[in-house]
Amino acid sequence: MSKLQQVQEWTDQHRADVTYISDPHTIQYLTGFYSDPIERVLALVVFPDQEPFMFAPALEVEAIKDTGFSFPVYGYLDHENPWQMIAANVKKRVHRPTKIALEKNQLSVARLESLQNVFPDAQFNQDITPFINQLRVIKTAAEIDQLNVAGKWADFAFEKGFAAVKAGRTEEQVVAELQYALMKKGIMQMSFETLVQAGAHAAEPHGATNDTQFENNELVLFDLGTIWQGYISDASRTVALGKPTAKQLDIYQVCLEAQLTAQAAAKPGITAAELDQVARAIITKAGYGKYFIHRLGHGMGMSEHEFPSIMAGNDMILQPGMCFSIEPGIYIPGVAGVRIEDCVHITESGCEPFTHTSKELTYVG
C-alpha cells in the first residue's frame, strides 16, 4: 500500500469526507513533488473512496505532472480565488462535505477561515498530523540511503569550511567558501542557513552567522546540512583556532563525552527521554547542566526538524528506522559555545550516523 493510499485509508477510517494536506514537505513525502508556494496555495486533497487531486499555482502544474503524479492536477491564476476553485472541485466528488480533516500544526488561521467560508457546513476538528508523524517517523532503506548521501556532502562541507578558517577572516566568508565548494559539486541547497560562529558568539545557540572575525586561541562552531533528492543532513562540529583556554577545552571534552555516550546508548528499546538523560547527566555532573539549554535532539528526514523530539518527558520507545539528531551543547556567555552533533538512524542493535567527520578536537588555521 502506498503512502498516499494509507492517507486515503485513514480518511475512511476516521469518517472524514475530505483530508486537506497543505504542508509542502508532507505533499512531497506523499507525491514526490516539492515546492514552497510562499503566499500562493498548494494542496493535496484526499477522499476516502475517490481519487485524490492536487491544487497548485498554474505555474507549478507541469512540474507536478513531470514527477509522475497520476491523478488530476488543477491550477489557478493569481487573480483567481483559489478557495472557490478548491471547493468546486471537492463538491464534484462530495456534494456537501461535513467533516474535513487538516494538518492543524501547519494551517494558518486565515487559511482555515478561507476554507470555512467555502465549506460552511463542515467541521474542521480532525487532525491528521499525528498520523503523518507516525507515517514519516520510520524511514525505509531507500530513505536511509538518501540520508547517507546528504551526510556525505555535509562531511565535504566541514572539510572545506575547516580549511577556510583563518585569523582575521569572518564567519560569513567561511560560509561563502564552503557553500561555493558545494555548488561547484552540484549541491545547490543547504538544509537550513549555515551557521559558523567564532569564540563567544557561539554561546548563542541560534545566533546568526555574521561579520565577526576569527581570532587566535578560540573555538569555532559549525552547524550545517545539505539536501540530496529531498532528504537532508544536519551536523555540528566545534574546532579550535590556535590554543583554546583550559576552560574551553574542558567544556569541549565534557560535551564530546556526552555526545559519544548518548550515541552509543541509542538503540531499540530505550526511550527518547532516557536517551536525553544519558547526555544530560554527564553535562550536569561536570557542573555545566544549566548551560545545556535545549533538547538532545530532533527527528529529521525531508526537513531538519521532524517528529520525534529526543527530550525529557517523551516516553516514545526508539525503533529501527527512526532518524534523529544527537546534539548536546554547552553555551557559557562570554566564554564559549560548544555543540557536537550527528544525525543517526536506529538499527536492529544500535545506531549508525549519517556523518563521519571526526569528533576529536580538530585544530585549524
Backbone hydrogen bonds, N-H to C=O, Kabsch-Sander energy under -0.5 kcal/mol:
donor,donor_aa,acceptor,acceptor_aa,energy
6,Q,2,S,-1.8
7,V,3,K,-1.6
8,Q,4,L,-2.0
9,E,5,Q,-2.5
10,W,6,Q,-2.4
11,T,7,V,-2.3
12,D,8,Q,-2.0
13,Q,9,E,-2.9
14,H,10,W,-2.2
15,R,12,D,-1.5
16,A,11,T,-2.3
17,D,99,K,-2.3
18,V,99,K,-1.5
19,T,46,V,-2.6
20,Y,101,A,-3.0
21,I,19,T,-0.7
21,I,44,L,-3.0
27,I,23,D,-2.5
28,Q,24,P,-2.2
29,Y,25,H,-2.4
30,L,26,T,-2.2
31,T,27,I,-2.2
32,G,28,Q,-2.4
33,F,27,I,-0.5
40,R,37,P,-2.5
42,L,40,R,-0.5
43,A,55,F,-2.8
44,L,21,I,-2.5
45,V,53,F,-3.0
46,V,19,T,-2.7
46,V,44,L,-0.5
47,F,50,Q,-0.6
53,F,45,V,-2.1
54,M,72,P,-2.3
55,F,43,A,-3.0
56,A,74,Y,-2.5
58,A,76,Y,-2.7
60,E,57,P,-2.5
61,V,57,P,-0.6
61,V,58,A,-1.1
64,I,60,E,-2.1
65,K,61,V,-2.1
66,D,62,E,-2.1
67,T,63,A,-0.8
67,T,64,I,-1.1
68,G,65,K,-1.7
69,F,64,I,-1.0
74,Y,54,M,-2.9
76,Y,56,A,-1.3
80,E,77,L,-2.0
85,M,81,N,-1.5
86,I,82,P,-2.6
87,A,83,W,-2.5
88,A,84,Q,-2.1
89,N,85,M,-1.9
90,V,86,I,-2.4
91,K,87,A,-2.8
92,K,88,A,-0.8
93,R,90,V,-1.9
94,V,90,V,-3.0
100,I,123,Q,-2.7
101,A,18,V,-2.9
102,L,126,Q,-2.5
103,E,20,Y,-0.6
104,K,102,L,-0.9
106,Q,103,E,-1.8
107,L,103,E,-1.6
112,L,108,S,-2.2
113,E,109,V,-2.6
114,S,110,A,-1.6
115,L,111,R,-2.1
116,Q,112,L,-2.6
117,N,113,E,-1.9
118,V,114,S,-1.3
119,F,115,L,-1.6
122,A,119,F,-1.8
123,Q,98,T,-2.8
126,Q,100,I,-0.6
127,D,125,N,-0.5
128,I,102,L,-2.9
128,I,126,Q,-0.5
129,T,102,L,-0.6
132,I,128,I,-2.4
133,N,129,T,-2.8
134,Q,130,P,-2.1
135,L,131,F,-2.4
136,R,132,I,-2.4
137,V,133,N,-1.5
138,I,134,Q,-0.6
139,K,137,V,-0.7
139,K,321,G,-2.6
144,I,140,T,-2.3
145,D,141,A,-1.9
146,Q,142,A,-1.7
147,L,143,E,-2.3
148,N,144,I,-2.1
149,V,145,D,-1.7
150,A,146,Q,-2.2
151,G,147,L,-2.2
152,K,148,N,-1.9
153,W,149,V,-1.7
154,A,150,A,-1.5
155,D,151,G,-2.2
156,F,152,K,-1.8
157,A,153,W,-2.1
158,F,154,A,-2.3
159,E,155,D,-2.2
160,K,156,F,-2.2
161,G,157,A,-2.8
162,F,158,F,-3.2
163,A,159,E,-1.6
164,A,160,K,-0.9
164,A,161,G,-0.6
165,V,161,G,-0.6
165,V,162,F,-1.1
168,G,214,F,-2.6
169,R,166,K,-1.9
171,E,212,T,-1.9
172,E,210,N,-1.4
174,V,170,T,-1.6
175,V,171,E,-2.2
176,A,172,E,-2.5
177,E,173,Q,-2.0
178,L,174,V,-2.5
179,Q,175,V,-2.4
180,Y,176,A,-2.0
181,A,177,E,-2.0
182,L,178,L,-1.7
183,M,179,Q,-2.4
184,K,180,Y,-2.1
185,K,181,A,-0.6
185,K,182,L,-1.2
186,G,183,M,-1.7
187,I,182,L,-2.4
188,M,186,G,-1.0
191,S,225,G,-1.8
195,L,223,D,-2.9
196,V,194,T,-0.5
197,Q,221,L,-2.5
199,G,219,L,-2.6
201,H,198,A,-1.8
202,A,199,G,-1.6
203,A,200,A,-1.9
204,E,201,H,-1.6
207,G,204,E,-2.2
214,F,169,R,-2.8
217,N,241,L,-1.4
218,E,241,L,-1.9
220,V,239,V,-2.9
221,L,197,Q,-2.9
222,F,237,R,-3.3
223,D,195,L,-2.6
224,L,235,A,-2.5
227,I,189,Q,-1.5
228,W,231,Y,-3.6
231,Y,228,W,-2.1
232,I,301,G,-2.6
233,S,226,T,-1.9
235,A,224,L,-2.5
236,S,341,E,-1.4
237,R,222,F,-1.9
239,V,220,V,-2.8
240,A,362,T,-3.0
241,L,218,E,-2.9
242,G,240,A,-0.6
242,G,364,V,-0.9
249,L,245,T,-2.3
250,D,246,A,-2.1
251,I,247,K,-2.4
252,Y,248,Q,-2.2
253,Q,249,L,-2.4
254,V,250,D,-2.3
255,C,251,I,-2.3
256,L,252,Y,-2.8
257,E,253,Q,-2.4
258,A,254,V,-2.2
259,Q,255,C,-2.3
260,L,256,L,-2.8
261,T,257,E,-2.3
262,A,258,A,-2.1
263,Q,259,Q,-2.6
264,A,260,L,-2.0
265,A,261,T,-1.3
266,A,262,A,-1.1
267,K,265,A,-0.6
269,G,318,L,-2.0
270,I,267,K,-1.4
272,A,316,M,-2.0
273,A,314,N,-2.2
275,L,271,T,-2.2
276,D,272,A,-2.2
277,Q,273,A,-2.0
278,V,274,E,-1.6
279,A,275,L,-1.3
280,R,276,D,-2.4
281,A,277,Q,-2.7
282,I,278,V,-1.0
283,I,279,A,-1.9
284,T,280,R,-2.7
285,K,281,A,-2.6
286,A,282,I,-1.5
287,G,284,T,-1.8
288,Y,283,I,-2.4
291,Y,288,Y,-2.0
292,F,289,G,-1.4
293,I,291,Y,-0.9
296,L,310,I,-1.4
297,G,310,I,-1.4
299,G,306,E,-1.6
299,G,308,P,-1.4
300,M,323,C,-1.4
301,G,303,S,-1.4
306,E,299,G,-2.8
310,I,297,G,-2.5
311,M,309,S,-1.2
314,N,311,M,-1.7
315,D,313,G,-0.8
318,L,270,I,-2.9
321,G,346,I,-2.7
322,M,319,Q,-2.0
323,C,137,V,-0.5
324,F,344,V,-2.0
325,S,298,H,-2.3
326,I,342,D,-2.2
327,E,296,L,-3.1
330,I,338,V,-2.5
331,Y,291,Y,-1.7
332,I,330,I,-0.5
332,I,336,A,-2.7
335,V,332,I,-2.4
336,A,332,I,-1.7
338,V,330,I,-2.7
340,I,328,P,-1.5
341,E,236,S,-2.3
342,D,326,I,-1.3
344,V,324,F,-2.9
345,H,352,E,-2.3
346,I,322,M,-2.6
347,T,350,G,-2.3
352,E,345,H,-2.1
354,F,343,C,-2.5
355,T,343,C,-0.5
364,V,240,A,-3.1
364,V,362,T,-0.5
